[in-house]
Structures are given as C-alpha cells and as structure tokens.
Amino acid sequence: MPTYDFDLFVIGGGSGGVRASRMAAQRGARVALAEAAELGGTCVNVGCIPKKLYSYAAGYAEAFAEAPGFGWTLSEPPRFDWAHLKTQRAKEITRLNGVYASLLKTANVTLLNGWAQLVDAHTVDVDGTRYTAKNLLIATGGTPWVPELPGREHIVTSDAMFDLDPFPKRLLVVGGGYIACEFASIFNGLGAKVTQVHRRAHLLSGFDDDVRQFLASEMGKAGVDIRLSSEIDSISRGPGGLNVMLARGATIEVDTVLFATGRVPNTRALGLEAAGVTVDEHGAIAVDAHYKTSVPSIYAVGDVSSSVQLTPVALAEAMVVVDALFGDRVRKLDYEFIPTAVFTHPNIGTCGYSETDARAKFGKVTVFCTEFRALRHTLSASTERTFMKLVVDKASDRVVGLHLVGPDAGEVVQGFAVAMRAGATKALFDSTIGIHPTVAEEFVTMREPVAG
C-alpha cells in the first residue's frame, strides 16, 4: 500500500473547500488545504457577505426617505460616507477570514498559503513543494468573465466594486444576471446615477417571467435607467470620464463601467491536463453524481464544477464528498427546490420552478398571483409594490414554484422551501393560518387562480 502525506488534499479555501477540510479532519482524516488568497473565497471576500452589507447600507436611504411618513423629522439631510462603509466592511471581512483560519486550526487541518497545482492523480505542488494525498478535492470556485472589446482595460468586475475610489457618481452596469441587478440596485440606493445595459430583452434569465418583469419595473421606478436589447461597442477615456459607445450609436459618459456578464470556472494554471482531469463543454470540471472527476482519486465541488453556483450548494456538495470518503456513503444532494434570493431593492426570493419550466415538466399547472402595496408603504409615501406567485401542479396539487419580490424575500422563502421539499400541497397552504399583518401571509391566503 502506498504511503501518502495526507488522506485528503483540498485546493481552494472557499466555502466548499473549508467545509470539506474541517469535516474530514473532524472524522480523523489527515487533511491539508492550500489557498493562495484570503480564506473564505468569493462569498466571504468579494461576494455574498460584502454585497449583503452594502445592500443594507443602500436600504438606509430608503428608510430615511420613508421616515417622515411615520412622524420622524430629520434635523439635517443624511450624508453618506463611502470611505467609512468600506472600512467597516473590511474589518468584518478580516474578522471572518480569522474565523475560518481558527476553525481549520481547531480541526487540525494543515493550512498551506500558496498556489497549488496538480502534478498527477495523487500529487500537488504548492509553490515548489510537493505533497501527496490519497484523494484530492478541487474547490477553486469561479471568476468574473469579461468579453474582448475595445477599451476593455477600463472595465472593472464585481471583485473591485467594494473598494472603488472614489465613489462612482455615474455607474454603468453591463449585464442582466443577479450580480448585475444587485450592484445596479445597491449603487442606485447609495446615491449613484446608474444605467444598466443588457443585450437581451429581459433581465434575470432563468427566473420566472412575471418576477423579472416586475423587478425591472420596480428598479426603474427607483431610478435605475435600464436599457435592454443593447450592447457595448467600445469604451474610451475622455476629459469628463469614460465614454461608452453602444452598439446602436448612443454614447454614455460615466465614471465606472462594471461588467457583470457571467462567471467562469477558476481552472487556470491548476495542472488539470497534467493530472488527466477533463472539463465539460462549459469549461467546468466534469464530475459524476458523487463529484468524482475523470480521475478516480480527484473530486471537485462548487462553482468550479457545479451548474448551480450558490454557496450553500458548494457546502452541501462538500459534505457529500466527505461522507463518501470518510463516512457511510449514503449522503446525496437533491438539486430540486433549492431556494435562492437576489438582493436587489426590492429583494427576490424564489424556490422551485418558474411557470414556464413547471408547464414543461408537469404539463397542467394552476397559477396564483397577487400584487399589492405593503402596509408599510401606506404611510411611507413610497410607491414600491410587492409581487407574489405560486405555481401548482394540477395532478398532485403540490406547490412546485414559489416566488416573491418584496422586502426580506429571502427570509420569507427559506421557510416555505422546507415545506416545498416536504411535498406541501396547495390545500395544505390553504389550511395554514397566516401571521397577520405580514407579507408572508399572502402565500397561504391566495385563493383565486390566474386565468389561462
């Protein structure tokens, strides 16, 4: 039997890599983790966590505007300090980096700071030093993708948005996915003049049609200038800022251009070819149902291999691998009814199928929708509205799609996701007592289906 330095060697210290390392070590495995940057990966450093913090910051602008309707008089206009927000965010991220390091140390994981490359099926090179392991796990995540176009050097990606200097008074966001929509919404709330350009005829491909149309309307009302079916031709620097030429000849002058046009698996310089690891047609590491690559001793989880690019999914996939290698091998991940949120203003929360996808899968469905002005806004003077939708499989009465555009949508939908995974029917929703007065109660009081 060959002797290895470690039972498991993990490349990548993001959510999936750290979870796999900790849990494997706690089960008695000898584990090493290599990371060239800060621990926590995209989510902690330049993704979910800082983005949610900035979303909170943007929310205060809305609260200040609504306060007079509830009797509050502001003695002077609120003033936003971008530098202070950046400093506070950096402190919190540094704290979280330390928490991750502490968790790994407590679990007796060997942490290696450096760039790791595969040498073969059992060997990893980290900045010139080689280590062997019985099994390897690649969890290097994804990275922003930017197309080739004239003036590409003037573009920033989502990774840079948290430390821009100075604050962009005029921001152009290119893209229509959740990252583009979130940053457009956040910086609009923080006081920037935001233009969002997207080459398609709608935002948020893959989301329910009614949801994405409703969100575009609400973002537009809030001040985001959304330009659909439009593309960027070139970018150049002028005396007043960046001159952005659109494909149809229009020009926009802005301070910052954010390209949020998708992410690609972070596989560059990993030595995949040397180890014999294959990638799929999308450039992601190809894995089977147990996250094993084309090389039996090498696994991959998270954004580097998964089509569902969500932090909780990476965590769940990591646990499947740990269980397969050091457990009873019964754990598996079901990708149906994964809830998710988009932290735009207003938020989106969704679980299950869009109406279009539900009709394709189940055939006949019943749809319930409601749109209303939330109680809060009867006094706030805000014109923001809330949208809610249920999609029900007619044959089984099971709720197969649940969608919300409104305040705290993610918090609301998380609980309903449990019910949906348990197979909750519309009859069960109808028999559930609502909490009054809340937005969430509408999900258990919708009675009249949409015609059609």
VEXMARTI-418111 format. One record per residue (C-alpha): residue number from 1; residue in three letters; x, y, z. Coordinates in steps of 0.1 Angstrom, whole numbers, always signed. Layout:
<pts>
<pt NUM, 'ALA', <X, Y, Z>>
...
</pts>
This chain:
<pts>
<pt 1, 'MET', <+0, +0, +0>>
<pt 2, 'PRO', <+14, +34, -9>>
<pt 3, 'THR', <+21, +59, +19>>
<pt 4, 'TYR', <+7, +94, +14>>
<pt 5, 'ASP', <+14, +127, +33>>
<pt 6, 'PHE', <-24, +133, +37>>
<pt 7, 'ASP', <-57, +114, +33>>
<pt 8, 'LEU', <-72, +144, +16>>
<pt 9, 'PHE', <-57, +175, +0>>
<pt 10, 'VAL', <-80, +203, -8>>
<pt 11, 'ILE', <-72, +230, -33>>
<pt 12, 'GLY', <-92, +262, -26>>
<pt 13, 'GLY', <-102, +278, +7>>
<pt 14, 'GLY', <-136, +290, -1>>
<pt 15, 'SER', <-169, +278, +14>>
<pt 16, 'GLY', <-168, +243, -1>>
<pt 17, 'GLY', <-131, +237, +5>>
<pt 18, 'VAL', <-131, +249, +41>>
<pt 19, 'ARG', <-162, +228, +49>>
<pt 20, 'ALA', <-147, +197, +34>>
<pt 21, 'SER', <-114, +202, +51>>
<pt 22, 'ARG', <-129, +207, +86>>
<pt 23, 'MET', <-154, +179, +84>>
<pt 24, 'ALA', <-129, +154, +70>>
<pt 25, 'ALA', <-104, +163, +97>>
<pt 26, 'GLN', <-130, +160, +124>>
<pt 27, 'ARG', <-136, +125, +112>>
<pt 28, 'GLY', <-100, +116, +118>>
<pt 29, 'ALA', <-86, +122, +83>>
<pt 30, 'ARG', <-52, +139, +78>>
<pt 31, 'VAL', <-61, +169, +58>>
<pt 32, 'ALA', <-43, +198, +41>>
<pt 33, 'LEU', <-58, +228, +24>>
<pt 34, 'ALA', <-40, +251, +0>>
<pt 35, 'GLU', <-52, +287, -6>>
<pt 36, 'ALA', <-33, +315, -24>>
<pt 37, 'ALA', <-56, +343, -12>>
<pt 38, 'GLU', <-77, +351, +18>>
<pt 39, 'LEU', <-98, +323, +33>>
<pt 40, 'GLY', <-135, +323, +26>>
<pt 41, 'GLY', <-134, +325, -12>>
<pt 42, 'THR', <-156, +347, -33>>
<pt 43, 'CYS', <-186, +346, -9>>
<pt 44, 'VAL', <-168, +360, +21>>
<pt 45, 'ASN', <-143, +383, +4>>
<pt 46, 'VAL', <-160, +397, -27>>
<pt 47, 'GLY', <-194, +381, -29>>
<pt 48, 'CYS', <-224, +373, -8>>
<pt 49, 'ILE', <-212, +388, +25>>
<pt 50, 'PRO', <-199, +423, +14>>
<pt 51, 'LYS', <-227, +426, -11>>
<pt 52, 'LYS', <-253, +420, +15>>
<pt 53, 'LEU', <-237, +445, +38>>
<pt 54, 'TYR', <-237, +471, +10>>
<pt 55, 'SER', <-274, +462, +3>>
<pt 56, 'TYR', <-281, +470, +40>>
<pt 57, 'ALA', <-263, +503, +35>>
<pt 58, 'ALA', <-284, +512, +5>>
<pt 59, 'GLY', <-316, +503, +24>>
<pt 60, 'TYR', <-310, +531, +49>>
<pt 61, 'ALA', <-315, +556, +21>>
<pt 62, 'GLU', <-350, +542, +16>>
<pt 63, 'ALA', <-356, +542, +54>>
<pt 64, 'PHE', <-346, +579, +56>>
<pt 65, 'ALA', <-369, +588, +28>>
<pt 66, 'GLU', <-398, +569, +44>>
<pt 67, 'ALA', <-393, +582, +80>>
<pt 68, 'PRO', <-413, +614, +77>>
<pt 69, 'GLY', <-444, +594, +69>>
<pt 70, 'PHE', <-441, +579, +103>>
<pt 71, 'GLY', <-436, +611, +122>>
<pt 72, 'TRP', <-398, +613, +122>>
<pt 73, 'THR', <-382, +647, +114>>
<pt 74, 'LEU', <-346, +646, +102>>
<pt 75, 'SER', <-328, +677, +115>>
<pt 76, 'GLU', <-304, +677, +86>>
<pt 77, 'PRO', <-301, +658, +53>>
<pt 78, 'PRO', <-285, +623, +58>>
<pt 79, 'ARG', <-249, +622, +45>>
<pt 80, 'PHE', <-234, +590, +31>>
<pt 81, 'ASP', <-197, +583, +39>>
<pt 82, 'TRP', <-184, +558, +13>>
<pt 83, 'ALA', <-150, +556, +29>>
<pt 84, 'HIS', <-165, +547, +63>>
<pt 85, 'LEU', <-186, +519, +48>>
<pt 86, 'LYS', <-155, +505, +30>>
<pt 87, 'THR', <-136, +505, +63>>
<pt 88, 'GLN', <-163, +488, +83>>
<pt 89, 'ARG', <-168, +462, +56>>
<pt 90, 'ALA', <-131, +455, +55>>
<pt 91, 'LYS', <-130, +450, +93>>
<pt 92, 'GLU', <-158, +425, +91>>
<pt 93, 'ILE', <-142, +405, +63>>
<pt 94, 'THR', <-109, +404, +81>>
<pt 95, 'ARG', <-127, +391, +111>>
<pt 96, 'LEU', <-144, +363, +91>>
<pt 97, 'ASN', <-110, +354, +75>>
<pt 98, 'GLY', <-97, +349, +110>>
<pt 99, 'VAL', <-128, +328, +120>>
<pt 100, 'TYR', <-121, +305, +90>>
<pt 101, 'ALA', <-84, +301, +99>>
<pt 102, 'SER', <-94, +294, +135>>
<pt 103, 'LEU', <-119, +267, +125>>
<pt 104, 'LEU', <-93, +250, +104>>
<pt 105, 'LYS', <-66, +252, +131>>
<pt 106, 'THR', <-90, +238, +157>>
<pt 107, 'ALA', <-98, +209, +134>>
<pt 108, 'ASN', <-61, +202, +129>>
<pt 109, 'VAL', <-61, +210, +92>>
<pt 110, 'THR', <-27, +218, +77>>
<pt 111, 'LEU', <-31, +252, +60>>
<pt 112, 'LEU', <-7, +259, +32>>
<pt 113, 'ASN', <-6, +295, +19>>
<pt 114, 'GLY', <+3, +293, -18>>
<pt 115, 'TRP', <-7, +284, -53>>
<pt 116, 'ALA', <-14, +247, -58>>
<pt 117, 'GLN', <-11, +227, -90>>
<pt 118, 'LEU', <-18, +191, -98>>
<pt 119, 'VAL', <+12, +170, -107>>
<pt 120, 'ASP', <-6, +137, -110>>
<pt 121, 'ALA', <-35, +118, -95>>
<pt 122, 'HIS', <-21, +119, -60>>
<pt 123, 'THR', <+5, +148, -60>>
<pt 124, 'VAL', <+1, +185, -56>>
<pt 125, 'ASP', <+28, +212, -60>>
<pt 126, 'VAL', <+24, +243, -38>>
<pt 127, 'ASP', <+49, +270, -47>>
<pt 128, 'GLY', <+77, +244, -54>>
<pt 129, 'THR', <+70, +220, -25>>
<pt 130, 'ARG', <+53, +187, -34>>
<pt 131, 'TYR', <+27, +169, -12>>
<pt 132, 'THR', <+9, +136, -18>>
<pt 133, 'ALA', <-26, +126, -8>>
<pt 134, 'LYS', <-48, +95, -13>>
<pt 135, 'ASN', <-76, +118, -25>>
<pt 136, 'LEU', <-76, +154, -39>>
<pt 137, 'LEU', <-105, +178, -39>>
<pt 138, 'ILE', <-106, +209, -62>>
<pt 139, 'ALA', <-128, +237, -48>>
<pt 140, 'THR', <-113, +268, -65>>
<pt 141, 'GLY', <-146, +284, -74>>
<pt 142, 'GLY', <-153, +308, -103>>
<pt 143, 'THR', <-140, +341, -116>>
<pt 144, 'PRO', <-157, +370, -134>>
<pt 145, 'TRP', <-157, +368, -173>>
<pt 146, 'VAL', <-153, +399, -194>>
<pt 147, 'PRO', <-156, +398, -232>>
<pt 148, 'GLU', <-130, +412, -256>>
<pt 149, 'LEU', <-138, +447, -268>>
<pt 150, 'PRO', <-121, +480, -274>>
<pt 151, 'GLY', <-114, +497, -241>>
<pt 152, 'ARG', <-116, +466, -221>>
<pt 153, 'GLU', <-88, +479, -199>>
<pt 154, 'HIS', <-112, +505, -184>>
<pt 155, 'ILE', <-136, +479, -172>>
<pt 156, 'VAL', <-140, +467, -136>>
<pt 157, 'THR', <-156, +434, -124>>
<pt 158, 'SER', <-176, +427, -94>>
<pt 159, 'ASP', <-145, +418, -74>>
<pt 160, 'ALA', <-134, +455, -75>>
<pt 161, 'MET', <-168, +471, -66>>
<pt 162, 'PHE', <-163, +471, -29>>
<pt 163, 'ASP', <-132, +493, -28>>
<pt 164, 'LEU', <-138, +517, -57>>
<pt 165, 'ASP', <-121, +551, -51>>
<pt 166, 'PRO', <-137, +575, -54>>
<pt 167, 'PHE', <-174, +566, -52>>
<pt 168, 'PRO', <-188, +565, -88>>
<pt 169, 'LYS', <-213, +592, -92>>
<pt 170, 'ARG', <-222, +577, -126>>
<pt 171, 'LEU', <-221, +540, -129>>
<pt 172, 'LEU', <-228, +518, -159>>
<pt 173, 'VAL', <-236, +482, -152>>
<pt 174, 'VAL', <-234, +458, -181>>
<pt 175, 'GLY', <-253, +425, -177>>
<pt 176, 'GLY', <-287, +412, -167>>
<pt 177, 'GLY', <-279, +385, -142>>
<pt 178, 'TYR', <-284, +386, -104>>
<pt 179, 'ILE', <-249, +401, -98>>
<pt 180, 'ALA', <-255, +429, -123>>
<pt 181, 'CYS', <-290, +436, -109>>
<pt 182, 'GLU', <-278, +436, -73>>
<pt 183, 'PHE', <-250, +461, -79>>
<pt 184, 'ALA', <-272, +483, -100>>
<pt 185, 'SER', <-298, +484, -73>>
<pt 186, 'ILE', <-273, +488, -45>>
<pt 187, 'PHE', <-253, +517, -60>>
<pt 188, 'ASN', <-285, +534, -71>>
<pt 189, 'GLY', <-296, +533, -34>>
<pt 190, 'LEU', <-262, +546, -23>>
<pt 191, 'GLY', <-266, +577, -45>>
<pt 192, 'ALA', <-250, +569, -78>>
<pt 193, 'LYS', <-267, +576, -111>>
<pt 194, 'VAL', <-270, +540, -125>>
<pt 195, 'THR', <-275, +529, -161>>
<pt 196, 'GLN', <-279, +491, -167>>
<pt 197, 'VAL', <-273, +478, -202>>
<pt 198, 'HIS', <-282, +442, -211>>
<pt 199, 'ARG', <-280, +426, -245>>
<pt 200, 'ARG', <-312, +405, -240>>
<pt 201, 'ALA', <-348, +417, -240>>
<pt 202, 'HIS', <-352, +409, -203>>
<pt 203, 'LEU', <-333, +407, -170>>
<pt 204, 'LEU', <-326, +376, -150>>
<pt 205, 'SER', <-327, +348, -175>>
<pt 206, 'GLY', <-340, +316, -159>>
<pt 207, 'PHE', <-362, +334, -134>>
<pt 208, 'ASP', <-400, +334, -136>>
<pt 209, 'ASP', <-412, +358, -164>>
<pt 210, 'ASP', <-435, +377, -141>>
<pt 211, 'VAL', <-408, +381, -114>>
<pt 212, 'ARG', <-382, +395, -138>>
<pt 213, 'GLN', <-407, +419, -154>>
<pt 214, 'PHE', <-419, +431, -120>>
<pt 215, 'LEU', <-384, +436, -107>>
<pt 216, 'ALA', <-374, +456, -138>>
<pt 217, 'SER', <-404, +479, -133>>
<pt 218, 'GLU', <-396, +484, -96>>
<pt 219, 'MET', <-359, +491, -102>>
<pt 220, 'GLY', <-368, +516, -129>>
<pt 221, 'LYS', <-392, +534, -106>>
<pt 222, 'ALA', <-364, +536, -80>>
<pt 223, 'GLY', <-341, +554, -105>>
<pt 224, 'VAL', <-321, +527, -124>>
<pt 225, 'ASP', <-320, +535, -161>>
<pt 226, 'ILE', <-325, +500, -176>>
<pt 227, 'ARG', <-317, +496, -213>>
<pt 228, 'LEU', <-325, +462, -227>>
<pt 229, 'SER', <-316, +447, -261>>
<pt 230, 'SER', <-285, +468, -261>>
<pt 231, 'GLU', <-248, +461, -262>>
<pt 232, 'ILE', <-215, +479, -257>>
<pt 233, 'ASP', <-193, +486, -287>>
<pt 234, 'SER', <-163, +504, -271>>
<pt 235, 'ILE', <-151, +523, -241>>
<pt 236, 'SER', <-126, +552, -241>>
<pt 237, 'ARG', <-114, +577, -216>>
<pt 238, 'GLY', <-123, +613, -221>>
<pt 239, 'PRO', <-118, +645, -201>>
<pt 240, 'GLY', <-151, +641, -183>>
<pt 241, 'GLY', <-149, +603, -176>>
<pt 242, 'LEU', <-154, +571, -196>>
<pt 243, 'ASN', <-172, +574, -229>>
<pt 244, 'VAL', <-192, +543, -236>>
<pt 245, 'MET', <-204, +537, -272>>
<pt 246, 'LEU', <-234, +515, -275>>
<pt 247, 'ALA', <-239, +492, -305>>
<pt 248, 'ARG', <-266, +515, -319>>
<pt 249, 'GLY', <-245, +546, -318>>
<pt 250, 'ALA', <-256, +562, -285>>
<pt 251, 'THR', <-229, +574, -261>>
<pt 252, 'ILE', <-230, +574, -223>>
<pt 253, 'GLU', <-204, +592, -201>>
<pt 254, 'VAL', <-198, +576, -168>>
<pt 255, 'ASP', <-172, +573, -140>>
<pt 256, 'THR', <-171, +535, -137>>
<pt 257, 'VAL', <-181, +506, -160>>
<pt 258, 'LEU', <-189, +473, -143>>
<pt 259, 'PHE', <-191, +443, -165>>
<pt 260, 'ALA', <-212, +416, -147>>
<pt 261, 'THR', <-215, +394, -177>>
<pt 262, 'GLY', <-211, +360, -161>>
<pt 263, 'ARG', <-185, +339, -143>>
<pt 264, 'VAL', <-163, +310, -154>>
<pt 265, 'PRO', <-147, +281, -135>>
<pt 266, 'ASN', <-114, +291, -119>>
<pt 267, 'THR', <-93, +263, -135>>
<pt 268, 'ARG', <-64, +283, -149>>
<pt 269, 'ALA', <-29, +270, -140>>
<pt 270, 'LEU', <-43, +242, -119>>
<pt 271, 'GLY', <-25, +215, -138>>
<pt 272, 'LEU', <-57, +197, -148>>
<pt 273, 'GLU', <-43, +184, -180>>
<pt 274, 'ALA', <-11, +170, -163>>
<pt 275, 'ALA', <-33, +150, -139>>
<pt 276, 'GLY', <-57, +139, -166>>
<pt 277, 'VAL', <-88, +158, -153>>
<pt 278, 'THR', <-113, +166, -181>>
<pt 279, 'VAL', <-136, +196, -183>>
<pt 280, 'ASP', <-170, +198, -199>>
<pt 281, 'GLU', <-182, +219, -228>>
<pt 282, 'HIS', <-187, +249, -205>>
<pt 283, 'GLY', <-151, +247, -192>>
<pt 284, 'ALA', <-162, +233, -158>>
<pt 285, 'ILE', <-145, +203, -143>>
<pt 286, 'ALA', <-166, +173, -153>>
<pt 287, 'VAL', <-179, +152, -123>>
<pt 288, 'ASP', <-202, +123, -118>>
<pt 289, 'ALA', <-231, +122, -93>>
<pt 290, 'HIS', <-206, +118, -65>>
<pt 291, 'TYR', <-184, +147, -76>>
<pt 292, 'LYS', <-157, +124, -88>>
<pt 293, 'THR', <-137, +137, -118>>
<pt 294, 'SER', <-124, +116, -147>>
<pt 295, 'VAL', <-95, +107, -123>>
<pt 296, 'PRO', <-109, +84, -96>>
<pt 297, 'SER', <-88, +100, -68>>
<pt 298, 'ILE', <-98, +136, -76>>
<pt 299, 'TYR', <-131, +153, -68>>
<pt 300, 'ALA', <-144, +187, -75>>
<pt 301, 'VAL', <-172, +208, -59>>
<pt 302, 'GLY', <-187, +243, -60>>
<pt 303, 'ASP', <-185, +268, -88>>
<pt 304, 'VAL', <-156, +251, -105>>
<pt 305, 'SER', <-178, +222, -114>>
<pt 306, 'SER', <-214, +228, -104>>
<pt 307, 'SER', <-241, +243, -126>>
<pt 308, 'VAL', <-258, +257, -95>>
<pt 309, 'GLN', <-235, +284, -84>>
<pt 310, 'LEU', <-246, +291, -48>>
<pt 311, 'THR', <-225, +290, -16>>
<pt 312, 'PRO', <-249, +266, +2>>
<pt 313, 'VAL', <-248, +242, -28>>
<pt 314, 'ALA', <-210, +242, -25>>
<pt 315, 'LEU', <-212, +234, +12>>
<pt 316, 'ALA', <-237, +206, +5>>
<pt 317, 'GLU', <-216, +191, -23>>
<pt 318, 'ALA', <-185, +192, +0>>
<pt 319, 'MET', <-204, +171, +26>>
<pt 320, 'VAL', <-213, +145, +0>>
<pt 321, 'VAL', <-176, +141, -8>>
<pt 322, 'VAL', <-166, +139, +29>>
<pt 323, 'ASP', <-193, +113, +35>>
<pt 324, 'ALA', <-182, +93, +5>>
<pt 325, 'LEU', <-146, +93, +16>>
<pt 326, 'PHE', <-148, +92, +54>>
<pt 327, 'GLY', <-184, +83, +62>>
<pt 328, 'ASP', <-212, +58, +55>>
<pt 329, 'ARG', <-216, +69, +18>>
<pt 330, 'VAL', <-253, +75, +20>>
<pt 331, 'ARG', <-254, +113, +17>>
<pt 332, 'LYS', <-266, +128, -16>>
<pt 333, 'LEU', <-277, +161, -28>>
<pt 334, 'ASP', <-311, +168, -45>>
<pt 335, 'TYR', <-310, +199, -66>>
<pt 336, 'GLU', <-348, +202, -69>>
<pt 337, 'PHE', <-364, +230, -48>>
<pt 338, 'ILE', <-332, +249, -40>>
<pt 339, 'PRO', <-343, +283, -26>>
<pt 340, 'THR', <-323, +314, -35>>
<pt 341, 'ALA', <-325, +352, -31>>
<pt 342, 'VAL', <-314, +382, -52>>
<pt 343, 'PHE', <-306, +412, -30>>
<pt 344, 'THR', <-319, +438, -53>>
<pt 345, 'HIS', <-342, +466, -40>>
<pt 346, 'PRO', <-368, +451, -36>>
<pt 347, 'ASN', <-354, +416, -29>>
<pt 348, 'ILE', <-363, +385, -48>>
<pt 349, 'GLY', <-369, +352, -31>>
<pt 350, 'THR', <-377, +321, -51>>
<pt 351, 'CYS', <-379, +283, -48>>
<pt 352, 'GLY', <-388, +256, -73>>
<pt 353, 'TYR', <-399, +261, -109>>
<pt 354, 'SER', <-408, +291, -129>>
<pt 355, 'GLU', <-442, +290, -145>>
<pt 356, 'THR', <-426, +282, -179>>
<pt 357, 'ASP', <-405, +254, -166>>
<pt 358, 'ALA', <-433, +240, -145>>
<pt 359, 'ARG', <-456, +238, -176>>
<pt 360, 'ALA', <-428, +220, -194>>
<pt 361, 'LYS', <-422, +195, -166>>
<pt 362, 'PHE', <-457, +189, -152>>
<pt 363, 'GLY', <-480, +198, -180>>
<pt 364, 'LYS', <-510, +214, -165>>
<pt 365, 'VAL', <-504, +238, -137>>
<pt 366, 'THR', <-525, +263, -117>>
<pt 367, 'VAL', <-510, +297, -111>>
<pt 368, 'PHE', <-519, +321, -83>>
<pt 369, 'CYS', <-506, +357, -83>>
<pt 370, 'THR', <-510, +388, -62>>
<pt 371, 'GLU', <-495, +423, -64>>
<pt 372, 'PHE', <-501, +450, -37>>
<pt 373, 'ARG', <-487, +479, -18>>
<pt 374, 'ALA', <-474, +466, +15>>
<pt 375, 'LEU', <-488, +480, +48>>
<pt 376, 'ARG', <-456, +498, +55>>
<pt 377, 'HIS', <-460, +520, +24>>
<pt 378, 'THR', <-495, +532, +32>>
<pt 379, 'LEU', <-477, +557, +54>>
<pt 380, 'SER', <-442, +558, +39>>
<pt 381, 'ALA', <-452, +575, +7>>
<pt 382, 'SER', <-431, +550, -13>>
<pt 383, 'THR', <-446, +537, -45>>
<pt 384, 'GLU', <-429, +503, -41>>
<pt 385, 'ARG', <-451, +473, -46>>
<pt 386, 'THR', <-448, +436, -37>>
<pt 387, 'PHE', <-454, +407, -60>>
<pt 388, 'MET', <-461, +370, -50>>
<pt 389, 'LYS', <-467, +339, -71>>
<pt 390, 'LEU', <-475, +303, -66>>
<pt 391, 'VAL', <-473, +276, -93>>
<pt 392, 'VAL', <-492, +244, -85>>
<pt 393, 'ASP', <-490, +210, -103>>
<pt 394, 'LYS', <-527, +202, -111>>
<pt 395, 'ALA', <-523, +165, -110>>
<pt 396, 'SER', <-508, +163, -75>>
<pt 397, 'ASP', <-519, +197, -60>>
<pt 398, 'ARG', <-482, +201, -50>>
<pt 399, 'VAL', <-468, +236, -49>>
<pt 400, 'VAL', <-438, +234, -73>>
<pt 401, 'GLY', <-430, +271, -77>>
<pt 402, 'LEU', <-430, +299, -51>>
<pt 403, 'HIS', <-418, +335, -59>>
<pt 404, 'LEU', <-417, +367, -41>>
<pt 405, 'VAL', <-405, +402, -50>>
<pt 406, 'GLY', <-406, +423, -19>>
<pt 407, 'PRO', <-389, +432, +14>>
<pt 408, 'ASP', <-369, +404, +31>>
<pt 409, 'ALA', <-379, +380, +4>>
<pt 410, 'GLY', <-351, +356, +12>>
<pt 411, 'GLU', <-361, +354, +49>>
<pt 412, 'VAL', <-397, +346, +39>>
<pt 413, 'VAL', <-389, +320, +12>>
<pt 414, 'GLN', <-364, +300, +33>>
<pt 415, 'GLY', <-392, +287, +55>>
<pt 416, 'PHE', <-415, +279, +26>>
<pt 417, 'ALA', <-386, +259, +10>>
<pt 418, 'VAL', <-388, +234, +38>>
<pt 419, 'ALA', <-425, +229, +32>>
<pt 420, 'MET', <-420, +225, -6>>
<pt 421, 'ARG', <-392, +199, -1>>
<pt 422, 'ALA', <-416, +180, +21>>
<pt 423, 'GLY', <-442, +180, -7>>
<pt 424, 'ALA', <-466, +206, +6>>
<pt 425, 'THR', <-498, +209, -15>>
<pt 426, 'LYS', <-519, +240, -22>>
<pt 427, 'ALA', <-546, +225, +1>>
<pt 428, 'LEU', <-520, +224, +29>>
<pt 429, 'PHE', <-510, +260, +22>>
<pt 430, 'ASP', <-547, +270, +23>>
<pt 431, 'SER', <-553, +253, +56>>
<pt 432, 'THR', <-523, +270, +72>>
<pt 433, 'ILE', <-531, +301, +94>>
<pt 434, 'GLY', <-513, +332, +83>>
<pt 435, 'ILE', <-495, +357, +105>>
<pt 436, 'HIS', <-513, +390, +103>>
<pt 437, 'PRO', <-504, +416, +92>>
<pt 438, 'THR', <-474, +403, +72>>
<pt 439, 'VAL', <-464, +400, +36>>
<pt 440, 'ALA', <-457, +363, +40>>
<pt 441, 'GLU', <-494, +355, +49>>
<pt 442, 'GLU', <-504, +361, +13>>
<pt 443, 'PHE', <-488, +328, +4>>
<pt 444, 'VAL', <-515, +310, +25>>
<pt 445, 'THR', <-544, +332, +15>>
<pt 446, 'MET', <-542, +332, -23>>
<pt 447, 'ARG', <-575, +315, -35>>
<pt 448, 'GLU', <-583, +327, -70>>
<pt 449, 'PRO', <-561, +312, -98>>
<pt 450, 'VAL', <-550, +333, -127>>
<pt 451, 'ALA', <-570, +326, -158>>
<pt 452, 'GLY', <-552, +307, -186>>
</pts>
